[in-house]
Amino acid sequence: MFALALAVMVNFLDRGIFALLVRPIKADLHLSDVQVSLIMGFAFTFFYAILGLPVARLVDRGNRKRIMAIGIAIWSAMTALCGFAGNFWQLFLARVGAGVGETTSGPSAYSMLSDYFPPEKLPRAIAGMNIGFVAGSGLSLVLGAVVIGVVGNRPEIVIPVLGAFRSWQVVLMLVGTPGLIVAAIMLSVREPPRHRGHVAGENQPVTEVFTLMLRHWRVFIPMFAGLALRSVQMFGLQMWGPAFYQRTYGWSATQIGFVSGASLMVAMPFGLFLGSWLSEYYWKRGRHDANIRVVVISTALSVPLGIFAPLLPSPWLFAGVSMITAVFLGMAAPVENAALQSVTPNRMRGQMTFLFLFTMNVVGMGLGPLFVALLSQYVFSEAEIRYSIMLTNAVLGLPAIYIFWFGMRPYGEAMKRGGLDTEPV
C-alpha cells in the first residue's frame, strides 16, 4: 500500500508542479494559452491513448509490480528531461514521454489492490492509496512555491557541466528525480495472487471486454460518460487554477502554491475517507449500489460550488469554497474506482481499468485544459478566465449528476448478483 501511494504521489507531483509554472513557461517559450493547454493535457495523454490498451492487457496476465516499476522509471526520467526543453515542440515531446507512466500505474495499482482486499473493503484501500494523489498534488504546489520563492527572481541558474537554465527548468529536473527511487521501492512489494475467476496467463480479447460493456451498458456507460464530463471539468480547473489566481486576484505563484497546496492536503484526505466510510455504511445496510450512490452525492454537492466559486470577489473566499469543494470531490475518488473493480471480472480488470483511466486522462486531462483555454482565448479573454472556468463547470458538471444517478440502480442490481464474474462472456 505504501509503495502504491508513493507511486501515485510522484505521478501527481509532476502534474501539479506544471500548472504552477504556466506563467514563466509561457513567457520564456512565447506560448499562447492553447499551446500551453496542449502541453499540459494532450501531450501527456498521447502515449496513453496509443499504447495504453496493450499495456493493460499485459497487466492482466503479467507481473504487475515489475510493469509498474518500469513505467515509473520512464516517466520520471522524461519529466526531468522536460527541464532541458527550449521550445514548444521539445517540451511537447518530453511530456509525451512522461505520459508513459499513466499506461502502467493505474491498471497495475487498481488490479493489485482489488486482489489485496475484498469488495466491501476496497473503497477504504483505494482511499489509502489516493493519499498519494493528495500528497503529490499538494506537495507539488507547496514545494513549487518554496522553490519559486528561492530561485524565482534569478533569471538563470548555472548547473555545473550542464550549463545555464531558467528556474522553471530546474524545478522540472528536480521533480523527476524522486520517481527513480520509488521505481526501485516498487520492486520490493509483494505481487498478490489473483482472485475472483482469474486463470493464470488468461487474457480476454478486447472484443470480449467491449461485448461485456455493451451487454451491461446500463452499468458501464453511466460510469464512463459521467466520469468523462466530470474529468474535463476537474482537470480544466486543476491545470488553470494557478493562472486563475494570478489573473483574477493578482496573487504570486508562491502565495498560490502555499494556500492551494495546504488546502488540498487538508481537505482531500477528509473527503477520501468520508466517501469510503459512507460507502461502507450503505453497504452494511444492504445498499448494493453504495459506491455509485456516493458518487452521485459527491457530484451533486461539488458541481454547484464549482460554478459559484469563480465569481467570488476575494481570493480567500475562493480558497475557502474550493477547500469545501475538494472535500466533496474527494468523496468520489475511492468509491468510483472501487465500483469498477468490484463489478468487473478479474480476467478483464486491467483492460477495463485502462478504458476507465483512458476516459479520465485522455478525455479529461486532454480536453479539460484545452476547453478552458479555448473559452479564455476566443470567447472571454485571458483576463476573464473566471468565466471560462464557471461555464466549463456548468456545461459539463450538471449533466454528470443526472448520468451518474441514471446508472445507480443497474449497478446495484449487478452487485446484488455478485458482480459480473458469474456470467459467461
ABEGO torsion letter per residue (X at the ends): XAAAAAAAAAAAAAAAAAAAAAAAAAAAAGBBAAAAAAAAAAAAAAAAAAAAAAAAAAAAABBAAAAAAAAAAAAAAAAAAAAABABAAAAAAAAAAAAAAAAAAAAAAAAAAAAABBAAAAAAAAAAAAAAAAAAAAAAAAAAAAAAAAAAABABBBBBGAEBBBAAAAAAAAAAAAAAAAAAAAAABBBBBBBGGBBBGBBBBAAAAAAAAAAAAAAAAAAAAAAAAAAAAAAAAAAAAAAAAAAAAGBBAAAAAAAAAAAAAAAAAAAAAAAAAAAAAAAAAGBAAAAAAAAAAAAAAAAAAAAAAAABABAAAAAAAAAAAAAAAAAAAAAAAAAAAAABBAAAAAAAAAAAAAAAAAAAAAAAAAAAAAAAAAAAEAAAAAAAAAAAAAAAAAAAAAAAAAAAAAAAAAAAAGEAAABBX
